[in-house]
Amino acid sequence: MTTRAARPSIPQPSGGAAGDALDPAVRRGLYETMVLSRTYEEAILREYHADKGPGFDIGKGLIPGEMHLSAGQEPVAAGICAHLTTDDAVTATHRPHHFAVAHGVDLRRMTAEIFGREGGLGRGRGGHMHLFDPATHFSCSGIIAEGYPPALGQAFAFHRQGTDRIAVAVTGEGAANQGAFHESLNLAARWRLPVVFVVEDNDWGISVARTASTAVDSNADRAVAYGIPGERIEGNEVEAVHDAARRAVARARAGEGPSLIEVHTLRLWGHFEGDAQGYRFDLEEAPSHDPLPRYEARLREAGVLDDTAVEQIRSAASERVEDAIAFAMSSPVPDPASATSYVFA
């Protein structure tokens, strides 16, 4: 007999949250970060598909190779990074742009890297899954759960230096079944390292539903096994994420050790560009749960935003993003003769 995985549940809003008491400037800032991130992803989507035809050739175009975009997951990055400075470290996943944007990575150099140009963060050698920015202590990797152990190293260094700097390690819900996830939680708890572990549960590990791959309903429940706080945020609500992150970051800075936050978020687009998504039971209803218009409506109702403010925020985001695209396209392509350069420090 064959069995079918249970249908993933789209994140549902949970009504009034503690965030309703947030300062209006903070709420507007969260919205601005989400708009900038979405505007950036829409522009990358546009440029990625502009010259992939005829048909779809993943190796062609201005942006060759795979592309994993984060539309729908903006609340996680905005809510977490609102409590960080560029002295704190963030290790992100193969779907990293929203966290890079929220953490202040230079848009021009990040975009040039995505385009494979010399002006990029890694001189065009790394591409979109291997962004590395020492200026903001940001990194990401195409290897599942790879960011957790390096975050421990950074947190250990911060601790030894006697600072209140922290590391934030991000992964997806599928990677929470990897050994690196459990080993990292164990060691961070044992050494009381200043780390905030973040799990983005977008319901799908590529094409496998979380309900078919994971034995627990919430990865946050796994925190108790390591003696640390664990919290799951439903509804993909940025202010709820902000509230949970406030507690976890304060705990880490105070030397009280790590915390785990899981956010039930939403992947609006494919696992990668070109993904037909035939496996998704929730595809038709997903756009109606887009967190960006939902949060905008909430802020309009609260009097934080009006038509003028929304237009200003969107225009400013578009101007920054288009400037970054133009910078990337004007940056030179690396000389093939330099392929072996920068391999070793």
Secondary structure, 3 states (H helix, E strand, C coil): CCCCCCCCCCCCCCCCCHHHHCCHHHHHHHHHHHHHHHHHHHHHHHHHHCCCCCCCCCCCCCCCCCCCCCCCCHHHHHHHHCCCCCCCEEEECCCCHHHHHHCCCCHHHHHHHHCCCCCCCCCCCCCCCCCEECCCCEEECCCCCCCHHHHHHHHHHHHHHCCCCCEEEEEECHHHHCHHHHHHHHHHHHHCCCEEEEEEECCEECCEEHHHHCCCCCHHHHHHHHCCCEEEECCCCHHHHHHHHHHHHHHHHCCCCCEEEEEECCCCCCCCCCCCCCCCCCCCCHHHHCHHHHHHHHHHHCCCCCHHHHHHHHHHHHHHHHHHHHHHHHCCCCCHHHCCCCCCC
